Every structure is written in C-alpha cells, then in structure tokens.
Amino acid sequence: MIRVENLQKTFAGAKGEVRALRGVSFEIDKGQLFTLLGPSGCGKTTTLRCIAGLEQPLAGEISVHERVVFSSASGVFIAPEQRRIGMVFQSYAIWPHMTVAQNVAYPLPSGLSRGEISARVEKILSRLGLGELADRLAPNLSGGQQQRVALARALVAEPQVLLLDEPLSNLDAKLREQMRFELKTLHESLNITTVYVTHDQEEALALSDRIGLMHEGALIEVGAPMELYTRPAHRITADFLGSANFISATVERDGNQPWDEMLLSSALGKFTALRSPEWQPGMAASLFFRPENVEVLNGGEVSTIEPNHGSALVERATFLGNSADLILRCGDIALRVRAHPARVPAAGERVRFCVAPQSCIVFPA
Amino acid sequence: MAGRGIAQTTFRITLPIMRPALLAALIYFIIVVIESFDIPGLLGFTARIRVLSTAIYWATHSEVGLPDYGLASALGTIILAAALLLMWIYQRLTAHQERFATITGKGYRPRQVNLAGWTGAATAFCLGYIFIAVVLPFVMLLWTSVQPFYAVPSADSLARVSFEGYFNIWRDRSVVRAMWNTTVLALVTSVATILLAILVSWFVVRRRRTGSGLANYLATVSFLPQCVPSIVIGLAFIFVYVRFPIPIYGTLWIIALALTTRYLAFSSRATTSALMQVHGELEEASQMSGAQWTKTLRRITMPLLAPAMINVFLWVAVHAMQELSMAIMLYNPDTVVVSTMIWSMWQNGRTADAAVLGVMLIFLSALLLLSAQALSYFRGRAQQ
C-alpha cells in the first residue's frame, strides 16, 4: 500500500515560487489501481514523481508498503533506485542503443546468473506478446510495441508498486482502447499496487479501482469511478468528469426530515434534489445535473407546474450516431442534453423535459 | 526591388544586416591572433619580431641571464585583460543574434549574383587563397622534409630528394621520446577532458532545473578558460604547480592538466548541447530500474552521447597533439613532445628534421580524423 500525507512541493518559476502541491494526502490499498486525474498542470505528475523519488517534496511523508521513503519531519529521503518501484514514462524512455531484451534485462539485479536473466526476460516478454521482438533495436518498434517494452521493463524486477505516467497518451485512438483493455487485464492478473496518472477521464473511469481528482495542486476528492461520476461531492469534480449543467437556484425548503427532498427554485422552475445538510432556506445554490439525465418528453406545453419539469426551445440538435447532443434554450439558460438517437427533435421545436430528483445535486453557488 | 543595384544593395542593406556578425567574427579573430603563439614564434624568431605572446615566452626562456617571471606575469596580465575585454564585447555582440535571425525564415533562398566578367577573377582569388595558405606551405614542408638541408626547389636539389630523413630521425632518442610523450599526452588529455566535460554538462543540464545555483556557476567557470590565452595558462601553471604539494611540476601530467583546463571550455559546450538532446526520462528510467547514478552514466548517458563524445575526443586529441604554447611553457627534456621538438629543431637550424616531424604530425592528425569518419560511417551502417 501507499500512503501519502500532506505532500507539498514548490517550483521556482519565472515570477517567484509556484506551489505545485498544496498538501496532498491519500492512501492506496494493496493491489489497487489508483488514478490521479486532472487537467494538465494540476500536480498529478508531480505527485507521481514524488512517489517515484524523482522529485523531492518540500514537506510531507510518503510510505510504500510500510516503508517510509520520504519524510520531511524525520529527514528521510530514499533514492529512487532503492524504492523498488517500476515506472512507465510518458515518452516510454526506451533506450535506443539497446535491444528489446537488453532494455528489459536492465533492471534485473546483477547477481543473477545469465540463464536466470534470460529466463525472466523471456517470461515477461512473452507475457506482453513481445516474444519475437527480443533482438529488435528500440527505434525500430511501433508506438504500441514501445509501450509494451516499457511495461515489461517496469515489471521485470517484480516491484512492489507500478507507476504509470500518461502511458496511453502517445497512442492513436484505436490502439489506446486496446491497450487500456490489456492494462486492465494485466493489473487484474498481477494485482500490483498501481498509481496511474492521466488527464483522460474515460481512461480513469474504465481502469481505476479508485480515482483521485486533482485541481491546482490539491486533491479535491477521492472515490470509486461510479461514485465520483454519479455523486460528486465537489463542483470541480462534477465539472471535470463528464459534462455538466449548472443552474443558479435558491433554496426554498431544506428538508429537515431524512426522507425529505430539498426544494429549490430557479429560472427553469422548481426542482427537488437529494437532501444534503448545511442548507438553509433562502441560500443561493447551484443546481447540477448531467446532460444524459435530462429526459426529453413528447408534447409541447407544460400544463401543471410540476417540480423537475420544464419546457424549452431546441436551439441545436446534433446527431452523433449512438446519441444526439441537444442545446435547449430557456431564457438566458442553455441546457446541454444528451438524447436517445431514436427521437431527435428538430431545431426550433418546443419540447418538455424532466430531470429525476436523484440525478440533481446541489452545490454552493 | 526598390530599384537599387547590387553594389548599393550590398552596401546599404546586406552589410548593415551582417554588421554584428562581421564585427563578432572580426573580434573573435583578433582574440585568436592575439593569443596565437606558434606562428609569430616560429616566423618571428629569426626576424626578431616579438609580439605579446612570444614576449612572454622569451621572458621566461631568456637566451642570456635568468628567466624574468615578473616581466612574464606583467605581460600575461596585459594579454589576459585584452582577451577578456574582447571576449566581453564578443559576448555582447552575439547575445542578441535572434534580432537578426529573420533572414532565415520561410522561402529563404540565397540569391546568385551574376559576376559576368568577374567570374574568372573571383575563382582565381579563391583558388589563389587556398594555394597560398594551404597547398604551398604543405608542399614546401614536404619538400623540405625530403631534402638533407633547406634548399629552394631546383633541378639540383631535385636530385637530392631522399626519404632518408624519415628513417634517420628515429636515431634521435629524444624524437622517439617526443613521439611517445605526444601519444600519451593526446590520449590522457582527451580522455580526461571528455570525462570532465560530461560531468560538467551533466550537472549543468540535469541539475539546473532543480534550481541549483551550483550548476550555473559551474557552467560559467568551465567556460572561463576559453577567454584565457594559452600562453597565459601555461605561465599560470608554472606559478601554481611549482610549489604544489603534489610533485606534478616537470612531469607530462602538468602539460596534460593545462591542456585539459584549456579544452574543457569547448568540450563541455559540445557535450552540453549533445546532452540537451537526450531526453531526461531516459536517465530517470534507469534510476527507476534500480541503477545508481554511476551505472546510469556508464550504461545510458555515455552510450547515448557516444557520437558527440567521439567528435570531442578527436578534436581534443588532434589539438593536444599540435599544441605548442602551453607545452612550451611547461616541458623539460624528459617531457618533450613533438610540437616542442619541432620548435627546438627550428631554433637549432635542423630545418629538414623539423619538416619531417611536421609532415608526420600532419599525417597522424589526418589519420585520426579519417578513422573517426570511418568509425561514424560504420556505426551509422550498423544501426540500420
């Protein structure tokens, strides 16, 4: 397992110091695949490099499998080569002057016999489907093959932890999907504690046991993919994962009873949402729901003023094959809606829509 | 395009644009000339023409009386100050080059000027220059080396041509020693220089981003010897190492050390730019594979830098073989090298022997450069 506690790091920038990490803490259970997700510059790669030992943090503590590898309090800094961590770099960093087999054999301890080394290299190469490429020089490999070699090299010495820094970002879309699947299978069979860094939310959602969402040097929220996507606790998470509609609203009833729902009023009408504490009537809030949770109903005008229902003008409709993207106009508000492709309303049409209360989340305005 | 002729274009546009570059080149060559020792030393010896650099030499190697180190250091300080000042101007001139780099933008194509009737003259000028500066001296050197004594080419002297000089010269024990010393010097200097250069550039390139002030400091310090004339380095080495606790003075090692100091500037520049082409993740991958930094340097960084290293190695080796101004300040009969041998032969009137050694030195350098060409050619083939 990996434990990161109150990690801080600054970089010397052109205009003074840049705070790259502002007290990041998390824990990863043994065998889990943990993803650090966020836009570029959010500090995810810096966090990864701190775990690797390639960056020295300003403050905090990192331990890997019960061994403290960095601690500012007790002045511990274990060099990266002594941390027994395998890492795949974004550029793959395959050594171009060595063959595939030489690249992969490099991390093995020098005490091993020649036979043992070639046996272990062969084993990991065949496992990653690189058996025939052993004698190939690195520059003569395709992107996907280089990626596999980098993985083989990171795994051959059987490290306790595997770090992956945007490993799929240099591959084309088709290959990326295939490698994503292979990574998942590989992780399931090896069960090695893995930290995965990416800015691609699909990758994060598909691969991870848990995701840590980072923003401007801080870890915003940690959770399982489904939990983070459907019930984000922070507006930043809601905004970054998937697409979002935010509507400004006012709290009308806070729902003191556990079974109650909150009632809010907005320019779109009244909405009920799942109750959350700390709300008082009259407070300004931001109502969040996802485009795919908006249901477009048949028939024009809203007759009764029912909560979570509204009517709007279709401003734009884009057919995407397996779905359709709509922009619904309702006064100043433009709603993003993902509709079923079977019945795509035409632009200029007036439609009714509704959003289920359990899909509505309220954030501070 | 604005209706101006070629002459006007040249004087009003081209020359002003090129002015900083031309000035920089001019200043650079002034520095080279000021610090040059071998040519004024050899040619000015008989004519008794002294320039600053040779004056330093003669102050310490007086034909009559004791060496005057006070005079030498005074002259050394003057030449050093001049060189530093010029270097500073040179740096200022080349610092803002980007401002003038627009001419290499898109669609840039050199324009061919029709020289009309001048074509012949221009060709003659270029060929004439090559002939006078390169071919003629070398032919004369060859000619002198196959003559028993210095003689102007004639039918008479043609009859005396013999390669005996190339065999007889080996009877001189000190020539053998000089050859051996030169080989050792070239090898030791180039290996030491390349290792130091890689260490320096590694610190400069890889440690700079962690904000270490030491790296910037190192970059400046290692480049400083570039501004110091060789003869001054030689002089300084006498002063420093004559009383140095390690008995290095009077050995070949002190010459190697002086040469290494001098060549480190150029070499570390070359390896620095080469190292910047090597992605940092390649070294980090080695670290993550459990390798100590020494193993990383040996198995990853050095092999990746091999092409640049071979070039620097040869550059240093060839220069070390031919270097005179530092060696002459620091050598003694035991540590004589080929260049100082030629120098003393010339002074003692052994022109034919000097020419023989000169030809051999040129061929040795050429051989070294050719073998490097061949090596990089075959390396390139092997990679495919």
Interface residues (C-beta under 8 A of the other chain):
Chain A: A12 A52 G53 L54 A79 P80 E81 Q82 R84 I85 G86 M87 F89 Q90 S91 A93 W95 P96 H97 Y106 P107 P109 L137 A150 R153 A154 A157 L163
Chain B: G211 H279 E281 L282 E284 A285 S286 Q287 M288 S289 G290 A291 Q292 R299 I300 P303 L304 A306 Q383
